[in-house]
């Protein structure tokens, strides 16, 4: 992506060179199957187990509570479907939110077709879920609460500690899709009473195609991937050894620098927000001003459409994302923006900027400068906009 | 999804953007809910579209199809303009992604809406006028 300014770190991140370096030996040198008996497979086994230990430590879990998956989507599917079916003798009710990632939402929709009942909690206008709303939704049939740690579009961080406490008091399993939060904010699954937590390595400068589900000891979601005896018989398939090694290396680095990165990105993000709000009229910041991921800014520019905005930014070498319908090929704009009560036309004009390690203040200034011109040009073309 | 260079050219440098001050035919189709609104204003004299401008709220394809549609009808008689189809708009753009076909339909409808407005105010009757967008996005999906 030479010559591109990348502002889409919530979509994915570049793998760090030092992470790649750690992964490399496991492709062609120490490539043995970790489940084999001969001596060279022990190197691979050791790498997997050492990585598991590192990852566990980063989220306050025990080593044997980490199960590797192909990514966040599989972890979400497994946690939700697995828990629903493992507990269907206790009840058939699941509580989630309207603005989950599709990996959670579509899994819940499918479970509804299979006879489960799902309550979708609505976030408030700032994108925060209220624990009291979850409490009201609990019935004696509720078997699972699944609430995202941080929203992928508007970055809002949910009251996970309170939700965990509530779930524990009520004796209900609590899963959180923490794909956007892991590595970005401090997480301790024990203190937060989290029973299951999904993560994905490519969101924090690790490789794609590898993730994990943390499953608290004693919690047993039904086996999702059938096959060999890997992951203590709970997730079959030969381990993605280089991926696992890269996952651990990237997460270790993120966890060692969580505070420092959050401070740096948060300041840059606040600068971006201030610049955009001050220099461009008719713009709205979506999501809570402070209860959000340090790297996330999500704006709605009135009177214009997000895809046209993204195309224009792309022509200037800037990569960003939008909740506009036109970027997804569907007719409806982002379900996240609609869930916080944005009218369709405002949701269509959204722009998500997610910062990362490689961004600079110079790039932010460039973005704002280009945005001013692009937004003005598109507004002048818009029948909704009337200059006064 | 990728746009052709023709779409990008019309998106970057659209033709006939704006609002005609002396317009005697104005049509607006689409709605903000679906993310596309096209407004066309024409100056019609002696049954000929002498001048035309458009304003569009929408994606890159919506802007490009508006631009091409205005080119296609400018200088044409009303009868000729009504023969312009969304297929022609698509061809001029070297193709459109499937999910963007509706933008070309909307452009065709915007022309009909403006001419229809002219017919209403002048009392002229023209065959071949289509009814314009009723806000049902699904209706135009896949129409080619």
Contacts between the chains, C-beta under 8 A, distances in Angstrom:
chain1	res1	chain2	res2	distance
A	303	B	57	6.6
A	304	B	57	6.8
A	305	B	35	5.5
A	305	B	36	7.7
A	305	B	57	6.0
A	305	B	58	5.1
A	305	B	59	5.4
A	305	B	62	7.4
A	307	B	59	3.8
A	307	B	60	6.0
A	308	B	11	7.4
A	308	B	58	6.9
A	308	B	59	5.4
A	308	B	60	5.4
A	308	B	62	7.7
A	308	B	63	6.2
A	311	B	3	7.7
A	311	B	8	7.7
A	311	B	11	6.4
A	311	B	59	7.8
A	311	B	60	4.5
A	315	B	8	7.9
A	315	B	12	6.8
A	324	B	35	6.5
A	324	B	59	7.3
A	325	B	34	7.4
A	325	B	35	5.1
A	326	B	35	5.9
A	326	B	58	7.5
A	326	B	59	3.8
A	326	B	60	8.0
A	326	B	61	7.8
A	326	B	99	8.0
A	326	B	100	8.0
A	329	B	1	6.8
A	329	B	99	4.2
A	331	B	34	5.8
A	331	B	35	7.7
A	331	B	137	4.9
A	331	B	138	7.4
A	333	B	35	6.8
A	343	B	32	7.8
A	344	B	32	6.4
A	344	B	33	4.2
A	344	B	34	7.6
A	344	B	35	7.2
A	345	B	32	3.4
A	345	B	33	6.8
A	345	B	35	7.5
A	345	B	57	7.8
A	348	B	32	7.4
A	348	B	35	4.2
A	380	B	17	7.5
A	381	B	14	7.0
A	381	B	17	5.5
A	381	B	55	6.0
A	381	B	56	6.0
A	381	B	57	8.0
A	381	B	63	6.5
A	382	B	37	7.9
A	382	B	55	6.3
A	382	B	56	7.1
A	382	B	57	4.4
A	383	B	28	6.5
A	383	B	37	5.4
A	383	B	38	7.5
A	383	B	39	3.9
A	383	B	55	4.0
A	383	B	56	7.0
A	383	B	57	5.8
A	384	B	32	6.6
A	384	B	37	6.6
A	384	B	57	5.1
